[in-house]
């Protein structure tokens, strides 16, 4: 079933230890998941964040994989960091012309 999909790149700070790390959160109406990115490197652009999710999807829990699969199956856009991208703007990341 097609539904709205979202991706956010987040900075997470432990308020006690002051350590910082980054994650990419992926979700839709039915699935969600977080990809731990690290403490120094993270996707710097929206399309880099989507590419990171595509590259990681098959190694991630089913929720993340399902969200990415649905984008491809239904040829639909995605909201990344509060900006919506139409399918035509992202399809090249899936290897589609």
Buried (B, 14 or more C-beta within 10 A) or exposed (E): EEEEBBBBBEEEEEEEEEEEBBBBBBBBEEBBBBBEBEEEEBBEEBBBBBBBBBEBBEEBBEBBBBBBBBBBEEEBBBBBEEEEBEBEBBBEBBEEE
